[in-house]
Amino acid sequence: MNRSRVTLWHPLPVIYLDHNATTPVLPEVFEAMKPFFTERWGNPSSAYRFGSELKGALETARSQVAALIGARSSEVFFTGNATESNNAAIHAALRAKPKKRHIITSQVEHSSVLNYCMALEKDGYRVTFLPVDRHGLLQLADLEAALTDDTAVVSLMWANNETGVLFPVEDIGRLCRSRGVLFHCDAVQAVGKVPVEVTGLPVDYLSLTGHKLGAPKGVGALFVHRKAPFSPYLHGGHQERGWRGGTENVALIVGLGTAAELAKASLSAFERTVRPLRDALEEGLLNQIPDAELNGHKTQRLANTSNIAFRGVDSDALLMLLDQEGLCASSGSACLADSPDASHVITAMKPELRGERNSLRISLGLEHSPASISEALRIIMESVAGLRSL
């Protein structure tokens, strides 16, 4: 399947530039899920065939997800979302090394990692939050200096959800392995956008989720290296080989598997198609709007993501104007959209912007065309100019 463009159910009534928040469910994914809502709705743990035959569908989906990241099927289990995957990985690492009380993460991680680490601080763990530079890059020297004999786990993302900046995952993993420290990677924004090959990659745990890939919300997965220790985060029945209790959501898992297969087939098309459109929009905004500044590294970044600060423009007001024009974007992580605080990611990169909310995150998908990008450029330029004229 060579998917240089995706086909949606209906032409979108909006220009949707918020793929890092969530993606539209692909028609192929919906069609694959439908029978498990209407015809094959049994419980896969049942003894009778109407239920137990669903185990085959689960294993097919597991193989599809494993193939996307280059893992063995036995190293993948399904979760409810990325937050659960991230929490489960950190939990497992700490349970494996109960005498070690030090955790390392970064200041720009997703809230599902940051907030869990802050909760663990209240339980007596010591957490080091590594800084990033003005371009959002992590310095390996900072990680090396932070590692101690008491470090149980390092949890660092592959790609930042707000800026798209990429971390040197392979180098991080090698450093952790040389020190005997378990490494968890939140790869939620990376999987399906950049090649992720865990075979030979020094990573113990790797998280992903369906709704960043064209699958529904409410289903995720966690890779656990065959030699990595694991203790269940959710206790219940024998589902998922005892790794995650609870009756499997077969329909959504099938959707994730189908989306993973489609993402693997379209990976090269994603880079080839999306990056030029992103670059055209980004260059237009930076060149034609005064006092606009890129947040994030120019090149070490996901092909679909652009984060731009417009000085003197309130991002909430800008998003309201864009919404009125039928354009969907965001000011940062969707999980923190209701927070009155400025983005912790931008603040970590540029401390002088602490308290300011003037950034716009744009994240593209395969359905975009040069025409839609030209229209997006026009709408954003006019909206910024309109706010500055008030």
NORQUI-V501512 format. One record per backbone hydrogen bond with DSSP energy under -0.5 kcal/mol. CO is the residue of the C=O (numbers start at 1). NH is the residue of the N-H. E is the energy in kcal/mol with one decimal. If there is no record, write none. Layout:
BEGIN
CO_NH_E + CO_NH_E
END
This chain:
BEGIN
1_3_-0.8 + 2_4_-0.9 + 6_8_-0.5 + 7_27_-0.8 + 14_16_-0.8 + 15_17_-0.8 + 15_328_-2.7 + 17_363_-2.0 + 18_21_-1.4 + 18_22_-1.6 + 26_30_-2.4 + 27_31_-2.6 + 28_32_-1.8 + 29_33_-1.8 + 30_34_-1.9 + 31_35_-0.6 + 33_36_-1.8 + 34_37_-2.0 + 34_38_-1.9 + 35_39_-2.4 + 35_40_-3.9 + 39_41_-0.7 + 42_44_-0.6 + 43_46_-2.3 + 48_51_-1.2 + 48_52_-2.8 + 49_53_-2.3 + 51_54_-2.0 + 52_55_-1.7 + 53_56_-1.1 + 53_57_-0.5 + 54_58_-1.9 + 55_59_-2.3 + 56_60_-2.1 + 57_61_-2.1 + 58_62_-2.3 + 59_63_-2.2 + 60_64_-2.1 + 61_65_-2.4 + 62_66_-2.6 + 63_67_-2.4 + 64_68_-1.5 + 65_69_-1.2 + 66_70_-0.7 + 66_71_-2.8 + 67_70_-0.5 + 69_198_-3.2 + 72_75_-2.0 + 73_76_-1.7 + 75_224_-2.9 + 77_222_-2.5 + 79_220_-2.2 + 81_85_-1.9 + 82_86_-3.0 + 83_87_-2.6 + 84_88_-3.0 + 85_89_-2.0 + 86_90_-2.0 + 87_91_-2.6 + 88_92_-2.3 + 89_93_-2.1 + 90_94_-2.2 + 91_95_-2.3 + 92_96_-1.7 + 93_97_-1.1 + 95_98_-0.6 + 97_100_-1.8 + 101_126_-3.2 + 102_152_-3.1 + 102_153_-1.0 + 103_128_-2.7 + 104_155_-2.9 + 105_130_-3.0 + 106_109_-1.0 + 110_113_-1.6 + 110_114_-2.5 + 111_115_-2.6 + 113_117_-2.5 + 114_118_-2.4 + 115_119_-1.9 + 116_120_-2.1 + 117_121_-1.6 + 118_122_-1.1 + 119_123_-0.6 + 120_123_-0.7 + 120_125_-2.2 + 121_124_-1.7 + 125_127_-0.5 + 126_103_-2.6 + 127_129_-0.6 + 128_105_-2.7 + 128_130_-0.8 + 130_107_-2.7 + 133_136_-2.2 + 135_297_-1.1 + 137_133_-2.2 + 138_140_-0.6 + 139_142_-1.0 + 139_143_-1.3 + 140_144_-2.8 + 141_145_-2.2 + 142_146_-1.4 + 143_147_-1.5 + 148_151_-1.5 + 150_102_-1.7 + 152_182_-1.3 + 153_104_-2.1 + 154_156_-0.5 + 154_184_-3.1 + 156_186_-0.7 + 158_167_-2.5 + 160_164_-1.5 + 164_302_-1.8 + 165_160_-2.4 + 167_169_-2.1 + 168_172_-2.5 + 169_173_-2.8 + 170_174_-2.3 + 171_175_-2.2 + 172_176_-2.5 + 173_177_-2.7 + 174_178_-2.2 + 175_179_-0.9 + 176_179_-0.8 + 176_181_-2.7 + 177_180_-1.1 + 182_154_-2.4 + 183_204_-1.9 + 183_205_-1.8 + 184_156_-2.0 + 185_187_-1.1 + 185_207_-2.1 + 186_158_-2.4 + 186_159_-0.6 + 187_191_-2.4 + 190_193_-2.5 + 190_194_-2.2 + 194_192_-0.6 + 195_197_-0.5 + 198_201_-1.7 + 201_203_-2.6 + 204_225_-2.8 + 205_185_-2.7 + 206_223_-3.0 + 207_187_-1.2 + 208_221_-2.2 + 209_212_-0.6 + 210_213_-2.3 + 210_215_-2.0 + 211_23_-2.1 + 214_26_-2.1 + 219_210_-2.8 + 220_79_-2.3 + 221_208_-2.0 + 222_77_-1.8 + 223_206_-1.8 + 225_228_-2.5 + 233_235_-0.5 + 234_245_-1.9 + 238_242_-0.8 + 239_242_-1.4 + 239_244_-1.1 + 240_243_-2.3 + 243_233_-0.6 + 248_250_-1.5 + 249_253_-2.4 + 250_254_-2.8 + 251_255_-1.9 + 252_256_-2.4 + 253_257_-2.5 + 254_258_-2.4 + 255_259_-2.6 + 256_260_-2.4 + 257_261_-2.0 + 258_262_-2.3 + 259_263_-2.7 + 260_264_-2.2 + 261_265_-1.8 + 262_266_-1.7 + 264_267_-0.8 + 266_270_-2.3 + 267_271_-1.5 + 268_272_-2.3 + 269_273_-2.7 + 270_274_-2.4 + 270_275_-0.6 + 271_275_-1.1 + 273_277_-0.8 + 274_278_-2.8 + 275_279_-2.9 + 276_280_-2.1 + 277_281_-2.2 + 278_282_-2.9 + 279_283_-2.9 + 280_284_-1.8 + 281_285_-2.2 + 282_286_-2.6 + 283_287_-2.3 + 284_288_-1.9 + 285_289_-1.5 + 288_290_-0.6 + 289_292_-0.7 + 291_311_-2.3 + 293_309_-3.2 + 294_296_-0.7 + 299_301_-2.4 + 300_166_-1.8 + 302_305_-0.8 + 304_364_-2.0 + 306_362_-3.4 + 307_295_-3.6 + 308_360_-2.6 + 309_293_-2.3 + 309_311_-0.6 + 310_313_-1.9 + 314_318_-2.3 + 315_319_-2.7 + 316_320_-1.8 + 317_321_-2.0 + 318_322_-2.6 + 319_323_-2.4 + 320_324_-1.8 + 321_325_-1.1 + 322_327_-2.6 + 323_326_-1.6 + 326_15_-3.2 + 327_329_-0.6 + 328_17_-2.6 + 330_361_-3.9 + 333_336_-1.3 + 334_337_-1.4 + 336_339_-1.7 + 343_347_-2.1 + 344_348_-1.8 + 345_349_-1.7 + 346_350_-3.0 + 350_353_-2.7 + 351_354_-1.8 + 353_356_-2.6 + 357_315_-3.2 + 358_310_-2.7 + 360_308_-2.4 + 360_362_-0.5 + 361_330_-1.8 + 362_306_-2.6 + 363_19_-2.1 + 365_368_-1.2 + 369_373_-2.0 + 370_374_-2.2 + 371_375_-2.1 + 372_376_-2.1 + 373_377_-2.4 + 374_378_-2.0 + 375_379_-2.4 + 376_380_-2.5 + 377_381_-2.4 + 378_382_-2.4 + 379_383_-2.2 + 380_384_-2.6 + 381_385_-2.3 + 382_386_-2.2 + 383_387_-2.1 + 384_388_-2.2 + 385_389_-1.4 + 386_390_-0.5 + 387_390_-0.9
END
